[in-house]
Amino acid sequence: MVAQRDFYSQILELPVDLSAEKLEVKAGKTTLAFTQAEPDFDGVYHFAFNIPENQLRAAKAWVSGRIPLLQNEAGKDEYDFTNWNAHAFYFGDASGNILEFIARHDLKNSVDDVFNGKQILQVSEIGLPSEDVIAFANNLCAQMGLQVFRATQSDKEFTPIGDDNGLFIIPVVGRLWLPRHNPGISAKLLPVRVKLNIDGKDWAVHGVPYEIHAR
C-alpha cells in the first residue's frame, strides 16, 4: 500500500490519502480506492484514465520519462483505436495493475496547459471480466439503461458498455489484456466495487465478485 501511495502521488502526481483501511487516490472526477489484498491474491486489474484529447504525445512523454511504458511483442507502445476515435498507451502501477491513458477525440476537451497530474480527468474504464460476456453485458444494459459502446452488438469475447466518459470493459475470462505479449496477462474474476453518480438512476448490480451501485 505504501508503494501504491508513492506511485500515485509521486509518479502520477495525484492527491492521495492512506489510512489503515484503504488508499484513496483523487483522479480528476473520480476517487480510486485500494484495499490491502490477501497474501494469496493473484491477479491484476485494468482501468483507464481519460486525458485531454490533444495531449496524448505530451502525456506519453511525461509518463515515459518516469516509468517504462508497456509494449506488445512487436515493441508497440501506442494504440490507434480507429473505431473509438481514440489513441492510448499503457503502463503499470506499483502492484502491476494495467493502467491506460486514453485520449478520446470525440470529447473535444483540448487544453493548452503543460501536461501533468492535473490533466488526468477521470477513470473512464474498469475491466469486469465474465465467464458469460453477453449475458453479463445484457444484464448491465437492462439495469442501467445503457448500450453497448458504439452501438455494436455484444461479442462473447469482448464487449464494452457505456460511453466515452465511462465504460465497463467486459472481456471473457482468460482473454489477454492489452498490450498483448508472451505469456501475457489474463483477465480474471477479481473483486471490484463501483459507485456511480447518475441522475435519476436507482439500481444496484450484485454478484460475485462485483458490486455496482448508484449513489
Rosetta blueprint (number, residue, H / E / L):
1 M L
2 V H
3 A H
4 Q H
5 R H
6 D H
7 F H
8 Y H
9 S H
10 Q H
11 I H
12 L L
13 E L
14 L L
15 P L
16 V E
17 D E
18 L E
19 S L
20 A L
21 E L
22 K L
23 L E
24 E E
25 V E
26 K E
27 A E
28 G L
29 K L
30 T E
31 T E
32 L E
33 A E
34 F E
35 T L
36 Q L
37 A L
38 E L
39 P L
40 D L
41 F L
42 D L
43 G L
44 V L
45 Y L
46 H E
47 F E
48 A E
49 F E
50 N E
51 I E
52 P L
53 E L
54 N L
55 Q L
56 L H
57 R H
58 A H
59 A H
60 K H
61 A H
62 W H
63 V H
64 S H
65 G L
66 R L
67 I L
68 P L
69 L L
70 L L
71 Q L
72 N L
73 E L
74 A L
75 G L
76 K L
77 D L
78 E L
79 Y E
80 D E
81 F E
82 T H
83 N H
84 W H
85 N L
86 A E
87 H E
88 A E
89 F E
90 Y E
91 F E
92 G E
93 D L
94 A L
95 S L
96 G L
97 N L
98 I E
99 L E
100 E E
101 F E
102 I E
103 A E
104 R E
105 H H
106 D H
107 L H
108 K L
109 N L
110 S L
111 V L
112 D L
113 D L
114 V L
115 F L
116 N L
117 G H
118 K H
119 Q H
120 I L
121 L L
122 Q E
123 V E
124 S E
125 E E
126 I E
127 G E
128 L L
129 P L
130 S E
131 E L
132 D L
133 V H
134 I H
135 A H
136 F H
137 A H
138 N H
139 N H
140 L H
141 C H
142 A H
143 Q H
144 M H
145 G L
146 L L
147 Q L
148 V E
149 F H
150 R H
151 A H
152 T L
153 Q L
154 S L
155 D L
156 K L
157 E L
158 F E
159 T E
160 P E
161 I E
162 G E
163 D E
164 D L
165 N L
166 G E
167 L E
168 F E
169 I E
170 I E
171 P E
172 V E
173 V L
174 G L
175 R L
176 L E
177 W L
178 L L
179 P L
180 R L
181 H L
182 N L
183 P L
184 G L
185 I L
186 S E
187 A L
188 K L
189 L L
190 L L
191 P L
192 V E
193 R E
194 V E
195 K E
196 L E
197 N L
198 I L
199 D L
200 G L
201 K L
202 D L
203 W L
204 A E
205 V E
206 H E
207 G E
208 V L
209 P L
210 Y E
211 E E
212 I E
213 H E
214 A E
215 R L
